[in-house]
Amino acid sequence: MVDFRFRPETYFEAELTSVLLIRLDFPESQWGEVISIYANLLDGIIHYEAVDFYGNDINLSPSKSLEPLSTQEVIFMIETMETDWDSAQGNMGLTLLGIPEVESKYYPDLKKYFSEKRKGFGLD
């Protein structure tokens, strides 16, 4: 069972102020798209940033927080990512409609959640 209330104590160890939070693989996309979500600490506020191969602007909600997000909040962030369909490179708008394979050292239940969701849609 997925613990939707799980919240890591921190993302940042020692002197780190930026970490790879989540890696999203979209195997059904034309080029096997990958989106990486980073957490960046700036003036005590955690800012979230999604990066893809093309440099598309991907909107995250929430885009910042004062403390690490819960598993439920991260799932919401992933499932509501948006981009401008008209200016996005690499069919990113269509890619975001897919269900990714997910890896995260901070959220161990994400892999299970999205794996089960993919199976429910006959993708695995």
C-alpha positions as CSV (number, residue, x, y, z in Angstrom):
1,M,0.0,0.0,0.0
2,V,1.2,3.5,-0.9
3,D,1.8,5.9,2.0
4,F,0.4,9.1,0.6
5,R,1.2,11.0,3.7
6,F,4.9,10.1,3.7
7,R,7.1,13.3,3.7
8,P,10.9,13.1,3.7
9,E,12.6,15.1,6.5
10,T,14.8,16.9,4.0
11,Y,16.0,16.7,0.4
12,F,19.3,18.3,1.1
13,E,22.3,16.7,2.7
14,A,25.5,18.5,3.9
15,E,26.1,21.4,1.6
16,L,23.8,20.4,-1.2
17,T,21.3,23.0,-2.4
18,S,20.1,21.2,-5.5
19,V,19.0,17.6,-5.9
20,L,17.5,15.3,-8.5
21,L,14.2,14.6,-6.9
22,I,12.3,12.5,-9.4
23,R,13.1,10.9,-12.8
24,L,10.2,10.3,-15.2
25,D,10.6,8.0,-18.1
26,F,7.9,8.0,-20.8
27,P,8.6,4.8,-22.8
28,E,5.6,5.2,-25.1
29,S,6.7,8.6,-26.4
30,Q,8.3,8.8,-29.8
31,W,11.8,9.2,-28.4
32,G,11.5,7.7,-25.0
33,E,11.3,11.1,-23.3
34,V,12.7,11.7,-19.9
35,I,11.8,14.5,-17.5
36,S,13.8,15.2,-14.4
37,I,12.4,17.1,-11.5
38,Y,14.9,19.0,-9.3
39,A,14.5,20.6,-5.9
40,N,16.6,23.7,-5.4
41,L,17.0,25.4,-2.0
42,L,17.1,29.2,-2.2
43,D,16.7,31.5,0.8
44,G,15.0,28.7,2.8
45,I,12.4,28.0,0.1
46,I,12.4,24.9,-2.0
47,H,11.9,25.6,-5.7
48,Y,10.9,22.8,-8.1
49,E,12.0,22.7,-11.7
50,A,11.2,20.2,-14.4
51,V,13.9,19.7,-17.1
52,D,13.6,17.8,-20.4
53,F,16.0,17.2,-23.3
54,Y,14.5,20.0,-25.4
55,G,14.5,22.7,-22.7
56,N,10.7,23.1,-22.7
57,D,9.0,25.2,-20.1
58,I,7.1,22.7,-17.9
59,N,4.9,24.1,-15.2
60,L,4.8,22.4,-11.9
61,S,2.2,22.8,-9.1
62,P,3.3,23.5,-6.6
63,S,6.4,25.3,-7.9
64,K,7.8,25.9,-4.4
65,S,7.3,25.0,-0.8
66,L,8.7,25.7,2.6
67,E,9.1,22.0,3.4
68,P,9.5,18.7,1.5
69,L,6.3,17.6,-0.2
70,S,4.2,14.6,0.8
71,T,3.9,11.6,-1.6
72,Q,0.4,12.8,-2.4
73,E,1.6,16.3,-3.3
74,V,4.3,14.9,-5.5
75,I,1.8,12.6,-7.3
76,F,-0.4,15.7,-7.9
77,M,2.7,17.6,-9.2
78,I,3.5,14.9,-11.7
79,E,0.0,14.3,-12.9
80,T,-0.7,18.0,-13.4
81,M,2.5,19.0,-15.2
82,E,1.7,21.3,-18.1
83,T,3.4,22.9,-21.1
84,D,2.4,25.2,-23.9
85,W,1.3,22.8,-26.6
86,D,1.9,25.4,-29.4
87,S,5.6,26.2,-28.5
88,A,6.7,22.8,-26.9
89,Q,9.4,20.9,-28.7
90,G,9.3,17.1,-29.2
91,N,5.5,16.7,-28.7
92,M,6.0,17.4,-25.0
93,G,2.3,18.2,-24.6
94,L,1.3,14.7,-25.8
95,T,4.1,13.1,-23.8
96,L,2.7,14.6,-20.6
97,L,-0.6,12.8,-21.2
98,G,1.2,9.5,-20.7
99,I,1.9,7.6,-17.6
100,P,5.6,7.6,-16.7
101,E,7.8,5.0,-15.1
102,V,9.1,6.8,-12.0
103,E,12.3,6.7,-9.9
104,S,13.0,8.7,-6.8
105,K,15.4,8.1,-3.9
106,Y,13.2,10.4,-1.8
107,Y,9.8,8.9,-2.5
108,P,10.1,5.1,-2.6
109,D,6.4,4.5,-3.1
110,L,6.2,6.5,-6.4
111,K,7.6,3.7,-8.4
112,K,4.9,1.3,-7.1
113,Y,2.1,3.8,-7.5
114,F,2.9,4.6,-11.2
115,S,3.7,1.0,-12.0
116,E,0.3,-0.1,-10.8
117,K,-1.3,2.7,-12.7
118,R,0.5,1.7,-15.9
119,K,-0.6,-1.9,-15.4
120,G,-4.2,-0.7,-15.0
121,F,-4.0,0.9,-18.4
122,G,-2.3,-2.2,-20.0
123,L,1.1,-0.5,-20.4
124,D,3.2,-3.0,-18.5
